[in-house]
Amino acid sequence: MEKRKFLVVVDPSHERHLALERMLDIITQQRQWELEFHVLIGVEIEDKADPGTPDEIIRSSADIDALLRPLNELDVKYTAEYFWTRNWRKSIVDAATRFDCDSIMLCEASAEHKRGIADSKWDLIRKAEMDVVICDEGTKAPIDCILAAVNTQVTDKVHTALNEKIIERGKFLSHYFDAEFHVVNAYKDSEDFPDRGLIGRMSGLPRENIHRDMGKPEEVIAEVSRKVNADMVILGISPRQGLAAKFSSHTTEKVMELIEVDVVALS
């Protein structure tokens, strides 16, 4: 039986807690995998990224009890801690490492990708050694369709391994949620055409679930996501460094700006 451990990041200044909602979605699937959760409740000190953030955040013990009540009612196995920090990304990654988590889940408002990811937020996605799940309000339970984005034209060992990881995670999640699974591979011109047979062998999917469209990767992924009504999109974060890494982050950020469903970022 496979065991999965999640770090669930909750910002008490928000009225809606999407990561906590997704945690409940996962729990209520009642699959055979053993699950553990660590709930990290807190804020970044002097974070001025969102002008709507109040100067003071006051929450009573009753508020926190109400926040965690759905977990207690389901008799969920979890731990919780509270934090305030000047280094948002480091505090979250440190907690995920300390509790040996496989995945970090946070809501899209925390990631701020609708306005462009701030440096610390992108650092979390790029530098975390575990999956990072950005929960968006466009995803509604149950999760019925999962889309994985690959780039099979790049054939070095590192990128091949990343493609394999993306597809394996998509297969795992589609199995867990009993969801339909699709794979998309964008290409820039006829000389860059991806091999459908290769994708089929990697994924085990029929032809109709494999999408190869020409255009900018972010636009192709967003369009196919809408076409198949995906509830979750899996993206790979390139391991490249320097300017190449900056370009990769820019492409991934654009994808996240164009879609309004959950994104699972793998590195």
PyMOL commands that set and color helices and strands:
alter all, ss='L'
color gray80, all
select helices_A, chain A and resi 18-28+61-73+88-98+108-111+119-127+157-177+190-192+196-203+207-209+217-227+242-258
alter helices_A, ss='H'
color red, helices_A
select strands_A, chain A and resi 3-10+34-44+78-85+103-107+131-135+145-149+180-187+210-214+232-236+262-266
alter strands_A, ss='S'
color yellow, strands_A
deselect
rebuild
show_as cartoon
